[in-house]
Amino acid sequence: MSGWRIWLQEQPARTMVEISKADEVLFALVNAALVLLDDRAGAPVDEWGDLRSVVLARSVTAELFVDPEQRTVDVLRLVWVPGLGG
């Protein structure tokens, strides 16, 4: 498991900071994917159910809580594997 960087529920923002320091292109890609998942971008959140895992980029996955009634997505956890590229 060496090389894995896993930040749990309290720290998805810290993961984004670490990604931004390491790879600006990957940061932009992940940020855009997160914005497009919720209704702020004008695309409705579908009826996924509550909890799901989503691949945001080849090296970044997220565990999300989806609230279709509020049309929001909460990022509970980000997993970033440095070295896999965007």
N, C-alpha and C positions, 0 to 999 in steps of 0.2 A: 504493500500500500504506500510505499514511499513515493513522493511526488504528488500525492493528492492533497488538495487544500479544500477543506470542508468547513464552512461556517454555518452554524445552526440558526435557529429561528431569530435570535436577537441581532444577527449580524449580516444579513444579505447586503446591506449598504456597504459594509466593510469589504465584502467580496468584490463589489463593483469598484471600489476605490483601488483595490489590489489589481484588478483587471486593467483599470485605466492607466495605472503606473506601468504595467507590463506591455500592454498592447492596445493602442488607441483605436485601431480599426475594429478589434474584437469588442472593445467597450461600446463603440457606436452601434455595432450589430446587435449586441445583447440588449442595449438600452432601447433600440428601435423595436425589437421583438417584444419586450415587456410592455411598451406603450401600446402596441397594436393589439395586445391581448385584452385590454379593457376598453370600456366605452368612451374614454376620453378622446380616442382617435376617430370616433364616429362609427366604429364597427361594434355591433352589439355582442355582448358576452352570450354565448349559447348555453344550453341547458346541460353542461358537462356533468353535473353532479358536484359534490363538494370539493374533493381533494384529488389532485392529479399531478403527474410528473410530465414535464414538457422539456424537450430539447430545444434550447435557445440558439445554440451554435454547436459545432462539432465537439467543442471542449467544455461546454457549459450546459448543465441541466438545472431545472428549477422544480421545486415542489410548491405547488400553488393551492390556495384555497379560493374557490370561485363562489361568489354570491350572486346568482343571476338576478335576484330581486333588487339588489343594490347596484347591479351592473358593474361590479368591481372584482379585481383580482388582488389578493394579498400574497406576496412572496414569503413563504415560510422558510425556505432554505434554498441556497444556491450551492451547486457543486461545480467547481472549476478544476479541470485537469490541465495544468500548464504543460506546454510542449506539444499539444495536439493540434494547435492552430485553430483559426476561426472556421 
